[in-house]
Amino acid sequence: MAAPIEDYALLSNLSTGCLISRRGSIDWLCLPRFDSDSIFGALVGNEEHGRWVLAPVLPESVVVDRHYLASTFVLETTWQTPTGQARVTEFMPVGEGRSSLVRRVTGLSGTVTLLQELRIRPRYGSLLPWVSRYRENATRGAPILLAMAGPDAWALRGRHLPQAHEGRHAGEFVVTAGESVDFELTWFPSYRDVPPGVDVGTALEEATDYWTRWGGHCRQDGVYGGAVQRSLLVLRALTHYETGGIVAAPTTSLPEDFGGSRNWDYRYCWLRDASLTLESMLTHGYESEALKWRNWLLRALAGDPEDIQIMYGVAGERDLPEKELDHLPGYQDAKPVRIGNAAVSQYQADVVGEVLVSLERLRLAGGREDHFSWALQCALLGFVEYHLDDKDFGLWEMRGSAQYFTHSRVMMWAAFDCGVRAVRDHGLQGPLQHWQELREVLRAEILDRGFNRDLGSFTQTYEGRQTDAALLALPQVGFLAYSDQRMLGTVSLIEKELLTREGLLLRYRTETGVDGLEPGEHPFLACSFWLVEQYARTARWTEARALMDKLVGFSNEVGLLSEEYAVKEQRMAGNFPQAFSHLALVRAADAMHGVDRLSLAVEETA
């Protein structure tokens, strides 16, 4: 059985990432990209679906310390055993197209016997590769364990290579105080020569230096500065170094409801996440990274605006068909396990607004438009206008019927608001009066149909009575002030309907059937962080601090957050680590620290 989600740590090489449990088992790894097939799939299956264990043999052994080296993704785990102490240092060499994973065992005291078990299982655990021993330079080189399956190959280097044993490779070895034993697992195309191994010491220094330098640029010295820095590092770790695409999470099908069917593939790039990441990077001193994200956005959106999607592959691929993998039992029996995502074909009316808000933020930070970027934004505004009367599936990717979601309509308003600002404040060319008129038409419509006067609140859908945590975004984009009475009434209804006894927010009431799925999920962490922001902006400081402390406290021992949190079970739920949760943490911390993320004057118009 896979470990609890909160027991995992992430390693990243800016092309892919792996999850390592506290038990020393790498239970999830896709090579060479985040959205490639897994070779270690025990996370959503069992050991037969692939894993790489490196841990002390004696069952009495315990982990006494586990942390990342400073602001890095170099993981150090210290084991105490009855016979001695050992440290395992694990990392992925960063960038340059190399797909490697390095594990170094160092004896600290006494002697420690460790078990290594390797089960490479390509195609999400459905294939058994051909494995052989290979020696570099004919007979004089160091031995390599070489695995092949179709176009892919993997080479394991190390002084103590495991031996074949009943469909797996396993072996034991001993480290003494002061001794180090290194292993490197490398992916490469099977039609190419085996690549040379890395110098582990040099590679470790380079990885540590890269992450330390990147994290050192973070501008945040508030109470939650450490959590903000780790969150920004997570966002960087989930970003492909070459394409600039950021995946929502490195995993698929970790359940939102344990044992249920709300299991989705998040290893793709949502326009919404990319847009929000751009804003976070700008606010915290990463202007060059923000430009890379902008360029990914523009490349992904290039073409006929009618072909726009809400998500893309890491390099901008459009074809992401959803498929169920029946041979995998799922994370702790939560089926089905899905790859691909059918929501790719949904019309979600908020997405263009998210993109244009982030690009307006970039302009305010001094970013310049070129002939391509502004022309594309104008085309996107044309797309919004063309679909002005269309229903959509909303921020939460509902799988029920299309609706007029109030949040989506507000984001359409925000799109035209950004167009107006671009012309009025930045001197760009565009139909100013026409966009102003469309903006005002939408505003009047939203206030008329999206605000329920009997409830004194905005509602999830037009003429509806249900609320939605997405409505907390209305003041974030300047539709109205955080302290507007209509917003305060909305917050009151959200607290009444969506706040759990433990003080966390649900996204919406799943039992209404609006999403077309079986009811049931846990509180969504990003929504609760939005509530922190709302509290902070309306001087509800005591409540803001209490909720923020609780949410940050849900981070695991290495500072990572999942999509949801099951308070009763005290467990993380949903895909992990989740970019959206870390993005929302950054926003909330900025609000607590008095940072105005959008730097846009709120226009209060009745």
N, C-alpha and C positions, 0 to 999 in steps of 0.2 A: 504494500500500500504506500502511496506517495505520502510525504510528510505534510503537516499543516502548511498552508501557503505562507504564513508568517515566518516559517523556519528557513525560507530560501533567501539566498543572496544572489545578486546579479553580477555577472562579468560581461564586459562589452569590448569589442574591438572596432566599434563604429561601423560595422557591417552586419553583425549579428550579435547575439548574446546567449549566455547559458545561465541556468539556475542550479545552484549548489545548495543542498540541504545541510542542516547542522550535523547530520550523520555522515557527511563527507561523500554524498552521492550526487553526481551530476545527472539530474533526471530530465533535463530538457536542453536540447541544443539542435539548432537548425543550421546547416552549412550549405553554401557560403554566406547566405543572406538571412535576414530575419524571417522572410517569407518563403524560404526554401523548405524542402521536406526535412523532417526531423531525423536524426540518427540516434538520439537518446530521447525516447518518448515515454519513459516510465511515469512521468508526471500525469499523463492522461491514460495510463495503462498500468502495467506492472513491469517487473524486472525483465520479462521476456521481450518487452518492446524497446529495450535499450537503456543502458545507464553505464556510468563509470564511477565505481566506488574506490575511494582511497581513505582508509580509516584504520585505527588500531584494532588488532584482533580480539583482545580481551574485552568481554562484555561489560566489565566494570569501568571501562574507560569513559571519561566525561570531558566535555568541552568546558574549559574554564575561562576562555576569552575568545571573542570573535569580533573582528572589526575590519573596516577598510583603513589602509594607511592614509591618514589625513584626508585630503580632498581628492581621493583617487578611487579607482575600481580595482585596486590590488587588495585582495582579501587575505587576511591572516587569521588562522584558527589554531588555538593552542589546546592540545590534548593532554590531560593528566591520566596516566595509567598506573597500575600497581607497581610497575617496574621502572617508570621514568616518565619524562615529559618530552613532547615533540611539537613542533610548529609546522603547519602546512600553509605555504604561501601560493596563492593561485591568481592568475591573471591571463589576459589575452593581449598579445602584442598589438599595438594600435596602428591602424591605417596601412597604407602601402599595398593593399590588396591581399595581405597574408591572412589566411584563416587558420590560426593556431590557438591552442589552449595549453598553458604551461602550469604544471603543478610541481612544487619543490617541497620536499620533506626535510626538515632540519632537526636533528636531535639536540635537545636542550639539557637533559640530565638523564643519567642511567641508560637503559636500553629500552627501545620500544619496537615491538613487532607489529608490522602493518600488513593489512590485506589489500591487495589490488584486484578488482574484478572489472573486466571490460566486456561489454556486450554492445557491439555496434550493430544497429538494426535500421538500415535505410528505409525510405518510403514509409515513414511513420510506423516503424516496427513491423512492416509486412514482409521484409526481405531479410534473408540470411546471406551476408556477403561471403565471398571466398577469401579466406585468411591464410596467409603464409608468412614464413620468416624470410627476410631479405637482408642481404649483407651489402653495404655500400663498398665500392672499390673491390669488387670480387670477394676475396677471402680475408682481406686485411681490415676492412671497415667494421664499424660497430653494427651489431644486428638491429634490424627494424622489424616490427610487426606490421605487415602490409595487408590491408583489407580492400577489396574491390567489389563493386556492383554497378554494372553498366558504365555510365559516363563518369562515375565518382570513385575516388579512392581516398584512403586515409592511412597515414603512417604514424605509428607510435614509436617514439624513441625513448630510451632510458636504460639505465644500468641493470635493472631487475625487471625484465619483461615477463608478463604473465604467460602461463602455459595453457594450451588447449585442454578443456575439460568439459565434456558433456554440453556442447553448444555454446560455451563461453570460454573466456580466457581469464585465469585466476592464478594468483601466486602470493606468497608471503615473503617479506624481507625485513631486515633488522637495521635500525639506525641507532648509533651511539652518540653520546654528547659531542657536539662540534662537527658531526658528519652531515652532509647534505646529499640527497638523492633527487635527481631531476627527471621529469617526464614531459614530453611534448607530443601532443596529438595534432596532426596537420591534415587538412583537407586539400586535395588538388585534383584536377581533371585526370581521369585514368589514362588518357591518351598522351599525357606528358610525363617527363621524367620525374622521379621522386625529388622534391625540392630539398635543398640542404637544411639541416636543422639550425635553429637559432643558438647564439651564445646566450644561455639563460641569464647569466649575471648582467650582461649588457642590455638584453631585452627588458629585464626587470627595471633597470635604471631608467631606460627610455620611457617605459610605460608610466612609471612613477613620476618622472619629470613632466611628461605630457599632461597628465591629469592635474598635477600640482600647479603647473603654470596656468592651465585653463581655469581651474577653480579659484585661483588667486585673483582673477579679474572681477570676481563677483562684488557688486556694490550693494552691501546690505549689512548694517551693523546693529540692527535692532535686537530685541529680545529673542526673536526667532531667526536670527541671522544664520545659525548653523543649519536649521531645517530648510531655509531658503537656498542656501548654497548646495546642500545635498539634492534638493529638488531640481535645481538648474543642472546639476551634474547628471541626474537621471535623464532629463530631457536631452542633454548632449549625448548620453550613452545610447539613447533610442534613435539617434539620428545617423543616417548613412553618410559617411565621411565624403563620399564622392558625389552622390546625387543631391544631398541636402534634405531628402525625405525623412520625416519623423514618423515612426510607427506608434500607434496608440498604446501598444504593449507588446512584449516579445513572445507572448503566449497565445494559445487558442484554447477555448472551451473550459477554462476554469469557471466553475458554476457561480451564477449570481444567487442561486437557491440550491443548497446542497441536496443532491439526489434528484434535482429537477432538470428541465430541458432548456433553461435560459443560458445556453452555452454558445458563445460566439467567437469567431476568429478576429482578433484585434491586431494582427501582424501587418496592417496596411496603414496607409497615410491618409488621414481625414483632413480635408481642407480646413475644417474648424480647428483641429488641434494645431495644424501648422500655423494658422493665423494667430491663435492665442500664444503660441510659443514665440512668434516674432515679437509680440508685444512684451512678453516677459524678458526676452533677451535685451531689447532696447532699454527697458527700465533699469536693468542691472549691469550695464556696461559692456554688452556684447554686440556692438553695432555691426561688426563684420559678419558674425553669425546670422544676425537678423537679415542682412542682405542676401545671404545664401538661402535662407528660408523663403525670402521673397522670390528669388529666382526659381526655386523649385515650384512655388505656387504658380508663377507665370508660365513656366513650361508645362505644368500639368493642365492648366486651363487653356493653353493655346489651341486654336481651332475654332470651329463654329460653337458659339455659346450654347446652342441647343444640345450640344453633346456633353455638357458639363456633368460631372459625377460628384458625389459627395466624398468619395475616397478613391485612391489609386494605389498601384503597387509602388514599391520603394523607388523605382526609377520612373514612375509615371504610367505604368501599365494600366490598361483599362479593363481587361478581361479578368474578373475575379469570381468565377462561378462558385456557388456554394455547393458543397458535397459533404455527405455524412460518411464517416469512417466506421463501418459496422464492426470491424475487427478489434476496435479499441473499446474497453469497458468504461472509459471516462474517469475523470478525477473522482476517486472514492465513489465510483458507480453512478456518476452524473452523466447520463447519455442524452442526446448523441454527442459525439465529438465531431465538430465541423471544421472544414477548411474552406477558404473562400468566404464571401459574405454577400448574401442576396440583397442586402440593403444598398449595394452599389448602384442598383438601378432605380432607387427611390428618388422622387422629387422632394427635396427638403428646402423649403423657401428661405430658410434663415442663412444658408451657407454663403451666398454672395455678400450679404450684409456683414458676416463675420470677416470675410476676406477684405472688404473695403474699409472696415473700421481699422483693421491692423495696418493697412497701407496708408491710411490717413495719419495714424500714429507715427509711421515711418517718415512721412513728410514733415510732421511737426518736429521730428528729431533731426531734420536736415537732409533726409534722403531725397534724391532728385529723381524725377520721372524721366524716362527716355521715350522715344517715339513708339516703342512697343508697349511699355508698361501702362501708360495713360490711355492709349488707344484700346487696349484690352479692357481696362476698367470701364471705359465708355461703352464698349460692347456688352459688358456684363450688366450695366445699368439698362441697356436695351433689352436684355434677357429678362431682367426683373420686371420691366414694364410690360413685356409681352405676356408674362405669366401673372399679371397683377390680380386676375380674377380666379386663379387656379387654387384649389385646395392642395395640401401637402401632407407629409407623414411626420413632420415635426422633428425637433431636436433629438428626441429619444428613439427615432427610427421605428415608429409604431408599425406593427405588422397587421393591424386592423385596417379599417377604411380611412381614406384621406379625409382631412378636416380642415377648417380654418383655425389653425393654432395661433393663439394670440401672440405668443413669443415669436413665431415665424413672421407674423405680420409686422411686429415691431422691428425685426431685423431687416425687413424690406424697407421700412421707414428709414432705418439707419443707413441703408445703402444710398438712398437718395440724399440723405443729410450729408453724407461724406462727399457725394458728387457736388452738392451746393458749396460745401466748404472748399473743395479743391479749386473751384472756379473763383469763388468770392475771396478766399483768403490766400490762395497760392498762385493766382493768375493763370491757371490752366484754361484751355479752351473747352467750352461745352455749353449746352442750352440751359443756362442758369434759371431763367424764369420757368421753363418747362419742368425742370427737376424740383424747383420750389413748389410748384403747383401739385405735382404728384406726391411730394412729401406731405403737404398739408391735407390732401385728400385722404391719404393713408392715416394720418394722425386723427382726423375727424372720425374716420370709420372705426379705428381701434377704440377710441373713447366711447363711441356709440354702441358698438357691438361686442367689444372685448371687456368692457367694464360693466359689472352687474351692480346696479345701484341699490338693489335690495340687500345684497351681501356687503356692499361697500368695498368691493374688491374686483381686481381683474381676475379673469377666469381662464382656465386651460384652453378652451375653445370659444368661438363666438356663440353668444346666446346660451352659454353653458352655465353650470353651477359648480363644477369641479375646479379645484385649484391645481397648481403645478409649480414645483420648485424652480422651473425655468423662468418663471415670472420675476425672480430676483435679479435677472439680467436687465430689466427695463431701465433702471437708473444707471447701470454700468455703461450704457451706450448713449446716455443723455436724453432719453425719451421724456423723462421727468426727474425731479429731484428725489434723492433718497428720502427726504423728509416730507415730500408731498403727501397730503392726507390720503390720497388714493393709493399711494404706495404703502403707507403705514397700515391702511385697511387690508391691503393684499398680504402684507407680512403677518398681520393678525390671523387671517384665515389660514395661511400656510402653517402657522404655529398650531392652530386648532386642529387642522385636518391631517397634516403630514409629520408633525413632530412626534416621535416615539416617546415612550415613557423614559427611555434612557437619554433623551435630549438630542437625538439625531434626526435628520430629515430623510424621508422617503422622496423619491422623484415625483411620484403621483400615486394614486390609489389603483393598484393593479386589479383589484376586484371589480372595477367598473367595466372591464373588458375592452377598454379603449385601445389596448395594444394588440388585441387578437391572440393573446397567449394565456396559458394557465396562470392564475394569480400566484403571487409570492415572490418577494425578493427582500434583501436586507437594505438598511439605510445606505444611501449613495454618498460617499465622502465629499465629492465636489460640491454637492448641494449644501451640505452643512458648512463648508468653507465659505460659500456664497452668503450664507446667513451671518457668519462672522463679519464679513465685509459690510453687510447691511447694518448690523448692530454698531459697528465701529463708526460708520458714516453718519449715524444718527445719535451718537454719544451714549449708546447703551454699553458703556465700557466694561462694566462688571460682567454682564452676560457675554460680551464678546471675548473677554479674556478667559472666562471659564470654559466656553465652548472651544476656543482655539487651543487651550492647554489640553483639553480632552482629545481633540482630533490629532494634534501633533503626538500625543501619547500613544496613539494607535500605530505609529510607525514601529517597524520591527527594530531589532537591535542594531541594524546597519542603516536605518533611516529610510526604509522603503515603505510605500503605501500601495494597497490594492485598490480596486474599484469600489468595493463595498466593505462594510464591517458588520459582522453578526455579534451584537453586544452580548446577548444571552450566552452564546457559546464562547465568547471572547476569541473569535476567529476572524481572520480576513476572508473575504469572498470576492469572486470575480477575477478577471485577468490581472496579472501582476508582473512587474510593477506597472502602475497605470499612469500614463502621462497626464490625463485629465485631472486626476487627483492632485498630482504634484503642481500642475498649473494653477489649480484653485488654491492650493496652499500658498503659493507665491502671492497671488492676488490678495488673499486674506491678510498675510503678513504685511504686505505693503499698506493696506488700509489701517492696520494696527499701528504701523510705523508712521502714518501720516503722509504716505507717498500718493500723489494723484497719478494713477496709472495712465489715464487717457489724456490728461492735460487739455481737456476740452471743456469750455465753459458750458455749464448746463443751461439750456434755454428753457425757461419755464413759460410755456404758453398754455393758456386755458384750453 
